[in-house]
Amino acid sequence: FAALPTQVINDMMALLREAGIEPISLMEPPLAVECLARHLNLNKEEAVAIIDIGSEFTEINIVKHDSLKFYRKINSAGAAITKAMTSALVSEQGRVELIAEDAEKIKINYGIPKEATADLIEGKISASQLISLIRPAIERLLQEIERSFEYYREESEGDKVKSVVLFGGIAQLKGLAGFLQESLGVSVSVGD
């Protein structure tokens, strides 16, 4: 049994009311994932990963028969991609080092470039340079998802994740769903 301090709950309720939302109830995240799975009309016979990629954390949930079968929280998320973009990169095109605000803007507007070209993005960085900077962060996220899927497969006696639904702010990152679909070999969609 876990409980939040009353003040935290009161602050959350006040924030929701300020936004014009009248909360009906609060529930623990695992229960919320099960409710979400029922509303997504997923194939109940297949294991589906519901992955929430936020700024600081990524939560990997695997559901089957509308029941949460696996949960893992990792610290590879959107902020890691932005931070990677602020690293200095020296190439034949010169030194590139973005400030955090420019990195966030480019991440939101351009995402993961499909092709490594020399064309400048926002007049600051080429697509090939951007790919070089974000590749380690994106690949770390992919590796953690793959490790989670493998652990689930081992613990469930061979059951494999058949599809993925992405949620969270980074789920909207251009090119991410396609990258994950190609890398994981399963259908990846973005939830709304």
Secondary structure, DSSP 4 states (H G I P E B T S, - for coil): -----HHHHHHHHHHHHHTT--------HHHHHHHHHHHTT--TTSEEEEEEE-SS-EEEEEEETTEEEEEEEES-SHHHHHHHHTS-EEETTEEE---HHHHHHHHHHH-S-SS--SPEETTTEEHHHHHHHHHHHHHHHHHHHHHHHHHHHHHTTT--EEEEEEESGGGGSTTHHHHHHHHHSSEEEE--
